[in-house]
Amino acid sequence: MSSDDAMDIERDALLREIKQAFKDVDRKGGTSLHQAVAADDYMTPEQQFGARARDRDRHWLDIPHAEIAAHHWVFIFFNDICWRYHLPAYMTWALLCDREMESDSRRRLRRRTAAGDGEQGDSLLLGPFCGRLRRQHTGKLMHSCI
């Protein structure tokens, strides 16, 4: 078995654990993803509440990965309920992000970094939520930010 196969097995096991641990988590009473984005955009409380309509997910498993990739920075605007609801979706996305297309956010950051306009790299943009599982020389499975 290759090291990539072993990493896939470990990642899939972790994904199952996340799904099981957060299976009953809901967002009732919590801030929605687009409501948090609206707060960041300095919208009025009424506009923020109206932004909830854009979030059609009924369970954190329903949140599209494209939405997570596009709004990886909104955690500061989450209340406790929203944080608990979105955390497994972001963890799942982080574990799967190497399998999926490179996010628009990453592409924009790479273009901006190459253009020299002051950004300092993927780790500032994506933080701990879009890391990669990598095998270190010790053979341990490690999570490291890009």
N, C-alpha and C positions, 0 to 999 in steps of 0.2 A: 504494500500500500504506500502510495506517495504521501509526502507531507501535506500536499494540497488536499488529498482525500481525507486525511486525518483531521485537518482543519475543518473541512466541510462537515464531517461527522460531529465534531465538537460544537461547531456553530449551530447545526441543526438541533442538537440536544439542548443547547442554551435557548434557542428559539422556542422549543417545546416547554421548557421551564418558565419562560417569561409568559407564554400564553396561558399556562396553567395558573401561575401565581396571580395574574391580573384578570382572570376570566370574568369576574363579577364586578369589575370596576366600571362605574358609570360617571357621567359628567353632570348629572342633575345638580343644578345650583352653581355650577362652575362656569368660569369664563370659557368661551369658545375660542378656537384658533383665530378666526377672522375678527372676532371681537378684540382679542389681544393686539392684532395687527392694527385695528382701528384706533386703539388706545395709543399705540406708538405713533400713529399718524396725527395725533392731537385732535381727533374727532370729538364731537360733543358726546356726552353720555347717551343721548338718544341715538346718535349715529352709530356708536359702538354697539348698543343693543341691537340695532337694525342689522349690523354686520353678522350677527349670529345666524341669520337666514342662509348665509353662504355655506355654513357647515351642516351638511346633511347626514353626517355619520351618526349612527345609533350606538356603535361600539368602537372602541379604539382600533380594532382590527380593520374597520371600514375606512380609516383615514388614508387617503391616497398618498403614496410615497412622494409623489411630485409636490403635494402640498407641504409635506414635512421638509423636503429639500428647499422649497422656496421660502419657508418661514422658520428656519432653524434658529433664529435669534430672539424669538418672542417670549422666552421663559420669564423674563423680568416682569411681564404683564400678566402672568398666570396667578390665579389664586390657588389655595391648597388643593381644592377639588380638581381644578383644571390641570395642575401639575401632576397629580396622581393619575389622572385619566390619560394624559398625553405621554407620560414617561415611557410606558411599554411600547407605544407606537414609535417613539424616537429611538429607543434601544433596538427595536426590531429593524428599523430603517438603517441604523448604523451597522448592524451585523450584515445586512444585505446590500449595503451601498456599493461594495465592490462588484457585485453581480449585475447591478443595474447600470443604466447609462449614467455617464458623468452628469452631475446636476448643472443646471444653468448657473447657479450661484458659483460653483467651482470654476466653470469656464469664464465667467465674468471676472472673478478674482484673479485667475491666471492672466487674463488679458490686461487687467489693471496693474498687476504686479510687473508684468513684462513692460508695460508702458512707463513704469517708474512713478506712479502717482501716490506713493506713500503707504500702500497696503503692505502688510508684513507677512503674508502667507496664509495658507489654508487654515492653520491652527487658530488664527484669530477669527476667521469667518465661521468656521464650523465647530470649533471648540471640541469638547469631548464627545459630541454626538455623531460625528461622522469619522470615527477612527477606523482603523483596520486591524483585523486580527493578523498577527504576524508571529511566526516562530522565531524566537530569539535563539542565539547560539546555544543556550542552555537546554533547548528543547521544550521549554515551557510555552504554553499558549499565552500570549500577552496582548493586551489592548494598547495600541499606541495611536496618538493623534497624528494626523498628517502634518 
